[in-house]
Amino acid sequence: MKTRIAFSIFISFIFLSCHNRFYTAEDFSSVLKIDSHVHLNSDKGYFEEQAKKDNFILITLNVDHSDSVSVNKQLANALLSVNKYPGKVFYGATFFFDTAGWGTQDWSKKVISHLEKDISGGAVSVKLWKNIGMTVRDRNGKFIMVDDPLIEPVIQFIIQKKLPITGHLGEPRNCWLPLSEMTVRSDSSYFARNTQYHMFLHPEYPSYEDQINARDNLLQKHPDLIFIGSHLGSLEWSVDELAKRLDKFPNMAVDMSARICHLQYQSARDNSLIWQSICQRGFATCSISRPGIGKKSEVFALNIRTGSFTELILVITEQATLKEFKKMSTIRGSVTGNILQLISK
């Protein structure tokens, strides 16, 4: 039952517009919403309190930033929030990918022991991050990909626990382009600040196709695995490519965190098809990613509410304007059109 409830949380926020019904801006507070991709990196409760007022359920995902101390701190914050806001906050566990002992049974036993403890607080998912495939390497300098057979015991453990894997694997395809050629400003801004992940500068690293193929290989091998692809499954550049994966892997879902701008970019060019695949399959989760740390509670609460409201209006109504969207530092150049062209007319 716990697993069924957890899975329902991930897939329950389906747009009513797919069924010829409409939300409006006035429904923002009254409709239960699920933000399936947040990072609560604070014990202050600012985010949770605002989410409670705005009728959001939160799923906070812990992330392995190659720092075991950070992983433990994230878990502590997540459990604090889960216990303080029962039924309103859930969490996804993760593990520190320490390459010491990689290639031995001791490595997988250590990771599984860590996960056994970390999921015991009621985790609804296990998060795999982009360090798998982009930063971690074996002793010979070879990048460790998510379909590496040596990770298999950990994958099997997660499946046995009947938990979904939430995977931020790879990056937007823009990551392999020069900054000036990236299609959305949020990407060019991020990779200008985080050059270690700007793959255009690192041609010797695994390619975009390598990342996607490794993820697909994992899903091909485990058709019963429930997999939630973070950030549109790193297929943000093409809803057609995303639709192919959703058809091929029935247990795959995606969230839209930090990638709504890519749908807007595509909608300006083919507004009639952007949502059709997602609506027909009914598997897309809606996620509005906001930072988890706030210094001033009033300012932070206002910022997260404004961002959440604007993004929600962008995807459910025809009331959003290009001016509102550009305030969020998204698309480059001059485009027109709303993010959602209703399919059911």
WOGIUR-V548957 format. One record per backbone hydrogen bond with DSSP energy under -1.0 kcal/mol. NH is the residue of the N-H (numbers start at 0). CO is the residue of the C=O. E is the energy in kcal/mol with one decimal. If there is no record, write none. Layout:
# WOGIUR-V548957
nh	co	e
NH	CO	E
NH	CO	E
This chain:
# WOGIUR-V548957
nh	co	e
4	0	-2.5
5	1	-2.4
6	2	-2.7
7	3	-2.1
8	4	-1.9
9	5	-1.3
10	6	-1.5
11	7	-1.6
13	11	-1.8
17	14	-1.7
18	15	-2.1
19	16	-1.5
20	15	-1.6
26	23	-1.6
27	24	-1.5
30	26	-2.2
32	54	-2.5
34	56	-2.9
37	58	-1.9
40	38	-1.5
48	44	-2.5
49	45	-2.0
50	46	-2.7
51	47	-2.3
52	48	-1.9
53	49	-2.0
54	51	-1.0
55	50	-2.8
56	32	-2.8
57	87	-3.1
58	34	-2.2
59	89	-2.7
60	37	-2.9
61	91	-2.3
64	62	-1.1
70	66	-2.0
71	67	-2.1
72	68	-2.2
73	69	-2.7
74	70	-2.0
75	71	-2.1
76	72	-2.4
77	73	-2.7
78	74	-2.8
79	75	-2.1
80	76	-2.2
81	77	-2.9
82	78	-2.3
83	79	-1.7
84	80	-2.4
87	84	-2.1
88	84	-1.7
89	57	-2.5
91	59	-2.5
92	124	-2.2
97	95	-1.8
101	98	-2.5
103	100	-1.8
107	103	-1.0
108	104	-2.3
109	105	-2.2
110	106	-2.2
111	107	-2.7
112	108	-2.2
113	109	-2.0
114	110	-2.7
115	111	-2.7
116	112	-1.5
117	113	-2.3
118	114	-2.7
121	118	-1.9
122	118	-1.3
123	90	-2.7
125	163	-1.8
126	92	-3.6
127	165	-2.6
131	128	-1.7
134	130	-2.2
135	130	-2.3
137	141	-2.6
140	137	-2.1
143	135	-2.3
147	144	-1.8
150	147	-2.1
153	150	-1.2
154	150	-1.8
155	151	-2.9
156	152	-1.8
157	153	-2.2
158	154	-2.4
159	155	-2.6
160	156	-1.6
161	158	-1.9
162	157	-1.9
164	225	-2.4
165	125	-2.5
166	227	-2.3
167	127	-2.8
174	171	-2.2
175	172	-1.8
176	173	-2.6
180	177	-1.5
181	178	-1.2
184	329	-5.3
187	183	-1.6
188	184	-2.6
189	185	-1.9
190	186	-2.8
191	187	-1.3
192	188	-1.2
193	189	-1.9
196	193	-1.9
198	196	-1.3
199	174	-1.6
200	197	-1.9
201	198	-1.2
204	201	-2.3
210	206	-1.8
211	207	-2.2
212	208	-2.8
213	209	-2.1
214	210	-1.9
215	211	-2.7
216	212	-2.7
217	213	-1.8
218	214	-2.0
219	215	-2.6
220	216	-2.0
221	217	-1.4
224	221	-1.7
226	250	-2.1
227	164	-2.9
228	252	-3.5
229	166	-1.9
231	254	-3.6
233	230	-1.4
234	231	-1.9
237	234	-1.6
241	237	-2.0
242	238	-2.5
243	239	-1.8
244	240	-1.5
245	241	-2.3
246	242	-2.1
247	243	-2.3
248	244	-3.1
251	248	-2.3
252	226	-3.0
254	228	-2.0
258	255	-2.3
261	258	-1.1
262	258	-1.0
263	259	-2.0
264	260	-2.2
265	261	-1.9
266	262	-2.7
267	263	-1.4
268	265	-1.6
269	265	-2.1
272	269	-1.4
278	274	-3.2
279	275	-2.5
280	276	-1.6
281	277	-2.3
284	253	-3.1
299	295	-2.8
300	296	-2.6
301	297	-2.0
302	298	-2.4
303	299	-2.5
304	300	-2.1
305	301	-2.5
306	302	-2.4
307	303	-2.4
308	304	-2.7
309	305	-2.4
310	306	-2.4
311	307	-2.3
312	308	-2.4
313	309	-1.9
314	310	-1.4
315	311	-1.4
316	312	-1.7
324	320	-1.9
325	321	-2.6
326	322	-1.3
327	324	-1.4
328	325	-1.9
331	182	-1.6
